[in-house]
């Protein structure tokens, strides 16, 4: 993953996605990926205890500390970060990468709207 930070798009765009409850102790795995002509390539994998803003900040900062001047093609932060709608993750990204533009993944936007529409407390006429 160290070498992947030298790839052309590593400085341009970062995709982050977290998966929770991966084991008996409910650890969270956060993947940091960039794009290549062959598909997504991992830039880092972070394992944390929870999905709090503080946990994300520690994880993102540890990636920067580990990579030093090589992080994100030498820029030390990506230009664009694409995420889901996790407020804690987005706030941590803003704190650690203040110049990066944060975008929401279109899949996760649609998923959030779908979940909101189908909440049981909503009284909409649901058609199948």
C-alpha positions in Angstrom: 0.0 0.0 0.0 3.0 2.3 0.6 3.8 2.2 -3.1 0.2 2.9 -4.2 0.6 6.5 -2.9 2.9 7.1 -5.9 0.1 6.2 -8.4 -1.1 9.1 -10.6 -4.6 9.4 -9.0 -3.6 8.8 -5.4 -3.2 12.6 -4.9 -6.5 13.3 -6.7 -9.2 11.1 -5.3 -9.7 9.0 -2.2 -12.6 6.7 -1.6 -13.3 5.7 2.0 -15.7 3.0 3.3 -16.1 1.4 6.7 -17.4 -1.9 7.7 -18.5 -2.3 11.3 -19.1 -5.4 13.5 -16.5 -7.5 11.7 -15.6 -9.7 14.7 -16.7 -10.6 18.2 -15.4 -7.3 19.6 -17.1 -5.2 16.9 -14.0 -3.7 15.4 -14.4 -1.3 12.4 -12.4 -1.7 9.2 -12.0 1.4 7.1 -10.6 1.1 3.6 -8.9 4.0 1.9 -8.8 3.4 -1.9 -7.8 5.2 -5.1 -8.7 4.5 -8.7 -6.5 3.0 -11.4 -7.3 1.8 -14.9 -7.4 -1.7 -13.4 -9.8 -0.8 -10.7 -9.6 0.3 -7.0 -6.2 0.0 -5.3 -5.9 0.2 -1.5 -4.0 3.1 0.0 -4.5 2.1 3.6 -6.6 -0.1 5.8 -7.5 1.1 9.3 -8.8 -1.1 12.1 -10.4 0.8 15.0 -12.7 0.0 18.0 -15.6 2.1 16.9 -16.9 4.7 14.4 -16.5 7.8 16.4 -15.0 10.9 15.0 -12.0 10.6 17.4 -11.3 7.0 16.2 -11.4 8.1 12.6 -9.1 11.1 13.3 -6.6 8.8 15.0 -6.7 6.4 12.1 -6.3 9.0 9.4 -3.5 10.7 11.3 -1.7 7.4 11.8 -1.7 6.8 8.0 -0.2 10.3 7.5 2.5 9.6 10.2 3.3 6.2 8.7 3.7 7.5 5.1 5.3 10.9 5.9 6.1 13.0 2.8 5.0 10.2 0.4 1.3 10.4 1.4 -1.0 11.0 -1.5 1.6 11.5 -4.1 3.6 13.9 -1.9 0.7 16.2 -1.3 0.0 14.7 2.2 -3.7 14.9 1.5 -6.0 14.1 -1.4 -7.8 16.7 -3.5 -11.2 14.9 -3.3 -12.6 12.4 -0.9 -15.7 10.4 -1.6 -17.5 8.8 1.3 -20.9 7.5 2.5 -23.0 9.7 4.8 -21.2 8.9 8.1 -21.1 12.3 9.9 -18.3 11.1 12.2 -16.1 10.0 9.3 -16.8 13.2 7.3 -16.0 15.4 10.2 -12.7 13.5 10.8 -11.8 13.8 7.2 -12.4 17.5 7.3 -10.2 17.8 10.3 -7.3 15.7 9.0 -7.5 16.8 5.3 -8.8 20.4 5.6 -8.2 21.3 1.9 -9.9 18.2 0.5 -13.3 18.5 -1.2 -15.7 16.0 0.4 -18.2 14.3 -1.9 -21.0 11.8 -1.2 -21.1 8.6 -3.1 -24.2 8.5 -5.3 -24.9 4.9 -4.2 -25.0 5.9 -0.5 -27.1 9.0 -1.2 -29.7 6.7 -2.9 -29.5 4.2 -0.1 -30.0 6.9 2.5 -33.1 8.2 0.7 -34.5 4.7 0.3 -34.1 4.0 4.0 -35.6 7.3 5.0 -38.7 6.6 2.8 -39.2 3.1 4.2 -38.9 4.0 7.9 -41.8 2.5 9.8 -42.7 5.8 11.4 -43.3 7.4 8.1 -46.9 7.2 7.0 -46.6 7.0 3.3 -48.6 4.8 1.0 -46.0 2.3 -0.1 -46.6 0.6 -3.4 -44.9 -2.5 -4.6 
